[in-house]
Amino acid sequence: MTSPATVSLSRSAAGSEVPTAQERAKPRWRTEDPVVGWTGALALTALAFFLRWWKLGTPHQFSFDETYYAKDAWSMLGNGYVRKYVEDADKTILNGQPKGLWLDEPSMVVHPEVGKWIIALGEKAFGMDPFGWRIAAAVVGSLMVLLMCRFVRRVTGSTALGLVGGLLLAADGLQLVLSRLALLDIFLAFFILLGVHCVVADRQWFRARLARGATRALFRPWLIAAGVAFGLAVGTKWTALFPLAAFGVLLAVWNLGARRSFGDPRALPKALLVDGPVAFASLVLVALVVYVTSWTGWMMHAGEYERVLSNTQYTTYDGGKQWATATEPDATGFGEVTQSLHSLWDYHQDVYAFHSHFLNDSSHVYASRPIGWLVMSRPVGVDAQLDIQPGQQGCDAPTGSTCLRQVLLLGNPLIWWAGTIALAFALVRWLGGRDWRFGVAIMGVASTWLPWLLYDDRPIFIFYMIATLPFLVLGLTLALGSIIGSSNVPTPRRTAGVVIAGSYVVMTVFAFAWFWPVWTDQLITHEEWMRRIWFTRWI
């Protein structure tokens, strides 16, 4: 009897040819022209970078939380760790005098260091000014567009859909504005997307290996790359732990499904006892090593934190509880490494206390509940210059009116609203049609959005959804692909699908141009501004 692993095509009861596991294991994107795929993706990335680089230094100020991350990065660049600043440091820096502003005391920062080290690279290259502390975000935000093109192409097997996915990401206001600010979230979103891309690549690599007759895979290079990416993501913000866990579980399901599809009679024990430990080591343990390594600069200066904590007047976020290492004598050699790791653990407990207790007593005018984030219920005002009188700064408003400038963290409504509808379609296709591609979109959205519902009693903001955006775009692109259809033969249905999908993409680009002024601090009249503020909650 011929086994499923050696049959090229099987026939259904209706007599149609159905691809077997070997046929499905061949990545469809390999049949696409790589030159066209890369050329289109790089051209789109270049356009995205131009739009993010243009007037990047305006507004000339610390916008929103840039006052923390830009200065933290500058301190890490100069000292190896974050130190407190003198009073009025922001004003002095903006006046072009960024040196000699540190106090001789470490700062208890509440986020890991990877994102701030990346910001520091821009400051090292271009100086401590708005352009210098934002350029790294512009570069990474543009690379995220390139990654999105390749990610969607890998998932769908279509170069055209890959470019559509990259274009939709580039045309979103949340992604644009965060690519023009020195906040951590654009780096977090990039590394999460990179990690998921590598997990998907491992799925295809593993299935192709099984199709060639292999029974095990003890070295999985794509999973190791995913571990590095997720380690950097967690090293930017801890919230990356949720998608790491979610896609780790999904990976285990994929491993089992791959073995079963190739007719392995011992699929479950092999998936648990062979694939499981390898996947855990490659993904989770590698991520842990990368994460701890990212704290090297901090650990080299752990003694500074222990020094101030030995002072009983020093208050930490967990109520002033001192670290165990604060009163210990300095160790040497391997003992010093152990002591630094112990201090790092105590520090993490202190930071966790800040996030879980300290923030519960605070509030913010732009805070919003995550239940409404998918539909852009409450954007965040990053900067606003109001009441600019006619004749000032080129204002051409009529007499009795004014002009203004604004930077608003608001997504492209056509992407988010249509994407929310597409998620319902993706859920049906994943659970009902068992299409793994839609499962990637659902798991990505769920793992980056739903955990925030547990923390809606503290100030949280809609721009955290930047980590969700790539998966929302993936679901939307998959829905557009379903509308177009898979047949390359011209038919009335396919023509109608192309017209519908193409019209949507064109409208999305027009919406991007329409909201451009309130995303990039452009001078507009109050009347022009009101045309773009569609709801009172957007004010």
Sequence and secondary structure as in RCSB ss.txt:
>XXXX:A:sequence
MTSPATVSLSRSAAGSEVPTAQERAKPRWRTEDPVVGWTGALALTALAFFLRWWKLGTPHQFSFDETYYAKDAWS
MLGNGYVRKYVEDADKTILNGQPKGLWLDEPSMVVHPEVGKWIIALGEKAFGMDPFGWRIAAAVVGSLMVLLMCR
FVRRVTGSTALGLVGGLLLAADGLQLVLSRLALLDIFLAFFILLGVHCVVADRQWFRARLARGATRALFRPWLIA
AGVAFGLAVGTKWTALFPLAAFGVLLAVWNLGARRSFGDPRALPKALLVDGPVAFASLVLVALVVYVTSWTGWMM
HAGEYERVLSNTQYTTYDGGKQWATATEPDATGFGEVTQSLHSLWDYHQDVYAFHSHFLNDSSHVYASRPIGWLV
MSRPVGVDAQLDIQPGQQGCDAPTGSTCLRQVLLLGNPLIWWAGTIALAFALVRWLGGRDWRFGVAIMGVASTWL
PWLLYDDRPIFIFYMIATLPFLVLGLTLALGSIIGSSNVPTPRRTAGVVIAGSYVVMTVFAFAWFWPVWTDQLIT
HEEWMRRIWFTRWI
>XXXX:A:secstr
   GGG SEEE TT  EEE HHHHHS GGGGS HHHHHHHHHHHHHHHHHHHHTTTT S S  TTHHHHHHHHHH
HHHHSS EEE TTHHHHHHTT  SS EEEEE   SS SHHHHHHHHHHHHH SSHHHHHHHHHHHHHHHHHHHHH
HHHHHHS HHHHHHHHHHHHT HHHHHHTTS  SHHHHHHHHHHHHHHHHHHHHHHHHHHHTT    S  HHHHH
HHHHHHHHHTT GGGHHHHHHHHHHHHHHHHHHHHHTT TTHHHHIIIIIHHHHHIIIIIHHHHHHHHTTHHHHH
THHHHHHHHTSTT   TTSS   GGGGS    THHHHHHHHHHHHHHHHHHHHHHHTGGGG   TT   GGGGGG
T S EEEEEEEEE TTSTT    TT  EEEEEEE   HHHHHHHHHHHHHHHHHHHTT  HHHHHHHHHHHHHHG
GGGGGTTS   GGGGGGTHHHHHHHHHHHHHHHH S  S  HHHHHHHHHHHHHHHHHHHHHHHHHHHHTT  EE
HHHHHHH  SGGG 
